[in-house]
Amino acid sequence: MKTFGGIEQEYAEFNSASVLLQSIPYDGTSTWGKGADEAFSSFIEASENMELYDIETDSEVYKKGVHIIPEITENSSPEKVFEVVYKSTKELLKTNKFLTFFGGEHSISIGIIKAFYEHFDNITILQLDAHADLRESYLGSKYNHACAVHDASKNANLIQVGIRSMDTCEKEHLNKEKCFFAEEMYGKTDWIEKSLSLMTENVYLTIDLDVFDPSIMPATGTPEPGGLDWNTTIKYLRRVFEEKNVLGFDIVELAPMKGHKAPNFLVSKLYYKLLSYKFHL
């Protein structure tokens, strides 16, 4: 049986694991680059070739245990995917384990986020993304990837970081005080303190990989120029984990490129970094 990072079975069992990892390989509403439904196996393969000692935190967080739970296979419609993901996440929250999710495209986050903001009071949704994803509906569905955080914007404290692409119809749903555009972040650090000051104690993190610059993350459906670099991103995320109670996270929109393994490895490293920050800061 495959495990994250190729870890020994004793660290991958449900009962001993502090972390649950679920694949939701849905790619039904993406409109350009496809392939996010095939990302999980590439992510796991890359993780098997990663050093499991984290220098920064002087830790081996895999020993906290990472258990891969059955993936969600529903793909008949965005509405049905939302319903199944929402109900599944509500059940997973009862386990009191640290929940992590891997897409698939960004629409898979809608049901997860709803389950989290209903379960936890006064929650912040921290979105790292190139796109605002605030459309009320797109192509006939409010569960489209372009609507990924619209519901969150109405029901939770939404903080958006790295945004550099949006449609004019999204402006009415955008809170400019809580949105940090990539163009305004470049070469500056004040946005880090400001965004942290706007967060509540409890935070759920949703990361669309197109938040990164295509020079380091070309393997995504809509690679937007002008994105974040690796060191800036992990420096920021470390601060979030240090100062807030991160409740869980999802990573979405990896679309593997044949013969180009570096993006897959970046994602595996990012996932492991986040666990290291959660349990060893």
C-alpha positions as CSV (number, residue, x, y, z in Angstrom):
1,M,0.0,0.0,0.0
2,K,1.3,3.4,-1.0
3,T,2.1,5.9,1.9
4,F,3.0,9.5,1.9
5,G,6.8,9.8,1.7
6,G,7.1,6.1,1.6
7,I,6.9,6.1,5.4
8,E,6.7,2.8,7.4
9,Q,3.3,1.3,7.9
10,E,3.4,2.0,11.6
11,Y,3.2,5.7,10.9
12,A,0.6,5.3,8.2
13,E,-2.2,3.5,10.2
14,F,-5.3,5.4,11.0
15,N,-5.2,4.9,14.8
16,S,-1.6,6.1,15.1
17,A,-1.8,9.0,12.7
18,S,-2.3,12.6,13.7
19,V,-2.9,13.6,10.1
20,L,-5.4,12.5,7.6
21,L,-4.8,13.0,3.9
22,Q,-7.6,12.7,1.3
23,S,-7.4,12.9,-2.4
24,I,-10.4,14.5,-4.2
25,P,-9.4,14.1,-7.9
26,Y,-12.2,16.1,-9.5
27,D,-11.4,18.1,-12.6
28,G,-14.8,18.6,-14.1
29,T,-15.1,22.4,-14.2
30,S,-11.6,23.5,-15.2
31,T,-11.7,25.4,-18.4
32,W,-8.2,25.3,-19.9
33,G,-5.4,23.1,-18.7
34,K,-6.6,19.7,-17.6
35,G,-4.9,17.0,-15.5
36,A,-5.6,17.9,-11.9
37,D,-7.6,14.7,-11.5
38,E,-4.3,12.7,-12.1
39,A,-2.2,14.7,-9.7
40,F,-2.3,12.6,-6.5
41,S,-0.2,9.7,-7.8
42,S,2.5,12.1,-9.0
43,F,2.4,13.9,-5.7
44,I,2.9,10.6,-3.8
45,E,5.6,9.4,-6.1
46,A,7.5,12.7,-5.6
47,S,7.1,12.4,-1.8
48,E,8.8,9.0,-1.9
49,N,11.9,10.7,-3.2
50,M,12.0,13.5,-0.6
51,E,14.2,13.6,2.5
52,L,12.0,13.3,5.6
53,Y,14.2,15.3,7.9
54,D,13.2,19.0,7.8
55,I,16.3,21.2,8.4
56,E,14.3,24.3,9.3
57,T,12.3,22.8,12.1
58,D,14.9,20.1,13.0
59,S,12.2,17.6,12.9
60,E,10.8,14.4,11.3
61,V,7.1,15.2,11.3
62,Y,6.2,11.9,9.5
63,K,6.5,10.3,13.0
64,K,3.3,12.1,13.9
65,G,1.7,9.8,11.4
66,V,0.0,10.5,8.0
67,H,-2.8,8.2,7.0
68,I,-4.2,8.3,3.5
69,I,-8.0,7.8,3.6
70,P,-10.1,6.6,0.6
71,E,-10.4,9.2,-2.1
72,I,-13.7,10.8,-3.1
73,T,-14.5,9.3,-6.5
74,E,-17.7,11.2,-7.2
75,N,-17.4,13.2,-10.5
76,S,-20.9,13.3,-12.1
77,S,-21.5,17.0,-11.6
78,P,-20.0,19.9,-9.5
79,E,-23.2,20.0,-7.4
80,K,-22.9,16.3,-6.5
81,V,-19.2,16.7,-5.8
82,F,-19.9,19.6,-3.5
83,E,-22.5,17.6,-1.6
84,V,-20.4,14.5,-1.2
85,V,-17.3,16.4,-0.1
86,Y,-19.3,18.6,2.3
87,K,-20.8,15.5,4.0
88,S,-17.6,13.6,4.1
89,T,-15.7,16.5,5.6
90,K,-18.3,16.9,8.3
91,E,-17.7,13.3,9.3
92,L,-14.0,13.6,9.2
93,L,-14.1,16.6,11.5
94,K,-15.5,14.2,14.2
95,T,-12.2,12.3,14.2
96,N,-10.4,15.3,15.8
97,K,-7.4,14.6,13.6
98,F,-5.6,17.2,11.5
99,L,-7.3,17.2,8.1
100,T,-5.5,17.7,4.8
101,F,-6.9,17.5,1.3
102,F,-5.4,17.2,-2.2
103,G,-7.2,18.2,-5.4
104,G,-8.3,18.1,-8.1
105,E,-9.3,21.6,-9.1
106,H,-10.3,24.4,-6.7
107,S,-14.0,23.6,-6.7
108,I,-13.3,20.7,-4.3
109,S,-12.6,23.3,-1.6
110,I,-16.1,24.7,-1.5
111,G,-17.6,21.8,0.5
112,I,-14.6,21.5,2.7
113,I,-14.6,25.1,3.7
114,K,-18.4,25.1,4.4
115,A,-17.9,22.1,6.7
116,F,-15.1,23.9,8.5
117,Y,-16.8,27.3,9.0
118,E,-19.9,25.5,10.3
119,H,-17.8,23.5,12.7
120,F,-15.6,26.3,14.0
121,D,-16.7,29.7,15.2
122,N,-15.0,32.9,14.0
123,I,-12.9,31.2,11.4
124,T,-10.6,32.8,8.8
125,I,-10.2,31.3,5.4
126,L,-6.8,32.1,4.1
127,Q,-6.6,31.7,0.3
128,L,-3.3,31.7,-1.6
129,D,-4.2,32.0,-5.2
130,A,-3.6,33.8,-8.5
131,H,-7.3,34.2,-9.1
132,A,-10.0,35.8,-6.9
133,D,-12.4,32.9,-7.4
134,L,-15.3,35.1,-6.2
135,R,-17.9,34.6,-9.0
136,E,-21.3,33.8,-7.6
137,S,-21.8,31.4,-10.5
138,Y,-19.9,30.4,-13.6
139,L,-21.0,28.3,-16.6
140,G,-24.3,27.5,-14.9
141,S,-23.0,26.4,-11.5
142,K,-22.1,28.0,-8.2
143,Y,-19.8,25.1,-7.5
144,N,-17.4,25.9,-10.4
145,H,-13.7,26.4,-9.7
146,A,-14.2,30.1,-10.5
147,C,-16.5,30.3,-7.5
148,A,-14.2,28.5,-5.0
149,V,-14.3,31.1,-2.2
150,H,-17.5,33.0,-3.0
151,D,-19.4,31.2,-0.3
152,A,-16.5,31.7,2.1
153,S,-16.6,35.4,1.4
154,K,-20.2,35.6,2.7
155,N,-19.9,33.3,5.7
156,A,-16.3,33.6,7.1
157,N,-13.4,36.0,7.4
158,L,-11.8,35.6,3.9
159,I,-8.2,36.8,3.4
160,Q,-6.9,36.6,-0.1
161,V,-3.1,36.6,-0.9
162,G,-1.3,36.6,-4.3
163,I,-4.3,37.6,-6.4
164,R,-3.4,38.8,-9.9
165,S,-6.3,37.9,-12.1
166,M,-10.1,38.5,-11.8
167,D,-13.2,39.4,-13.7
168,T,-15.0,42.7,-13.2
169,C,-18.1,40.9,-11.9
170,E,-16.1,39.8,-8.9
171,K,-15.4,43.3,-7.8
172,E,-18.7,43.6,-5.9
173,H,-17.7,40.6,-3.8
174,L,-14.1,41.6,-3.2
175,N,-13.0,43.1,0.2
176,K,-10.1,45.3,-0.9
177,E,-8.9,45.6,2.7
178,K,-8.5,41.8,2.9
179,C,-7.1,41.2,-0.5
180,F,-3.4,41.3,-1.2
181,F,-2.7,41.7,-4.9
182,A,0.6,40.2,-6.1
183,E,1.6,43.5,-7.8
184,E,1.3,45.3,-4.5
185,M,3.2,42.6,-2.6
186,Y,6.3,42.5,-4.9
187,G,9.5,43.5,-3.1
188,K,7.6,44.4,0.1
189,T,6.9,42.7,3.5
190,D,4.3,45.0,5.1
191,W,1.5,42.8,3.6
192,I,2.6,40.0,5.9
193,E,2.0,41.9,9.1
194,K,-1.2,43.4,7.8
195,S,-2.7,40.1,6.7
196,L,-1.8,38.4,10.0
197,S,-3.5,41.3,11.9
198,L,-6.7,40.7,9.9
199,M,-6.9,37.0,10.8
200,T,-8.9,35.4,13.6
201,E,-7.2,32.8,15.9
202,N,-8.6,29.8,13.9
203,V,-7.5,29.6,10.3
204,Y,-8.3,27.2,7.4
205,L,-5.8,27.4,4.6
206,T,-6.6,26.8,0.9
207,I,-3.7,26.9,-1.6
208,D,-4.2,27.0,-5.3
209,L,-0.7,26.2,-6.7
210,D,-1.1,28.9,-9.4
211,V,-0.3,31.3,-6.6
212,F,3.3,30.5,-7.4
213,D,5.1,32.0,-10.3
214,P,5.0,29.8,-13.4
215,S,8.8,29.8,-13.4
216,I,8.7,27.4,-10.5
217,M,5.1,26.0,-10.9
218,P,4.2,25.7,-14.5
219,A,2.2,22.5,-13.9
220,T,-1.2,24.1,-13.2
221,G,-4.2,24.7,-15.4
222,T,-3.9,28.5,-15.5
223,P,-0.3,29.7,-14.9
224,E,-0.4,33.4,-14.3
225,P,2.9,35.4,-14.5
226,G,4.0,37.5,-11.5
227,G,3.4,34.9,-8.8
228,L,5.1,34.2,-5.5
229,D,8.5,32.6,-5.1
230,W,9.2,29.6,-2.8
231,N,11.1,31.4,0.0
232,T,8.6,34.2,0.4
233,T,5.7,31.8,0.5
234,I,7.1,29.5,3.2
235,K,8.4,32.4,5.2
236,Y,4.8,33.7,5.2
237,L,3.2,30.4,6.0
238,R,5.6,29.8,8.8
239,R,4.3,33.0,10.4
240,V,0.7,31.9,9.9
241,F,1.4,28.6,11.7
242,E,3.4,30.2,14.4
243,E,0.8,32.9,15.3
244,K,-2.5,31.2,14.5
245,N,-4.2,27.9,15.0
246,V,-4.3,26.4,11.6
247,L,-7.1,23.9,11.6
248,G,-6.5,22.1,8.3
249,F,-5.6,22.8,4.7
250,D,-6.1,21.8,1.1
251,I,-3.7,22.0,-1.9
252,V,-5.3,22.1,-5.4
253,E,-4.7,22.5,-9.1
254,L,-1.5,20.5,-9.7
255,A,-1.6,19.3,-13.3
256,P,1.4,17.1,-13.8
257,M,3.6,17.6,-16.9
258,K,5.1,14.5,-18.5
259,G,8.9,14.5,-18.1
260,H,8.9,17.5,-15.7
261,K,9.0,16.3,-12.1
262,A,10.1,19.5,-10.4
263,P,6.6,20.9,-9.8
264,N,5.5,17.6,-8.3
265,F,8.4,17.7,-5.9
266,L,7.7,21.3,-5.0
267,V,4.1,20.3,-4.0
268,S,5.3,17.4,-1.9
269,K,7.9,19.6,-0.1
270,L,5.2,22.2,0.5
271,Y,2.8,19.7,2.0
272,Y,5.6,18.4,4.3
273,K,6.6,21.9,5.3
274,L,3.1,22.7,6.4
275,L,3.0,19.6,8.6
276,S,6.4,20.5,10.0
277,Y,5.1,23.9,10.8
278,K,1.9,22.6,12.4
279,F,3.6,20.1,14.7
280,H,7.1,21.4,15.3
281,L,7.0,25.2,15.8
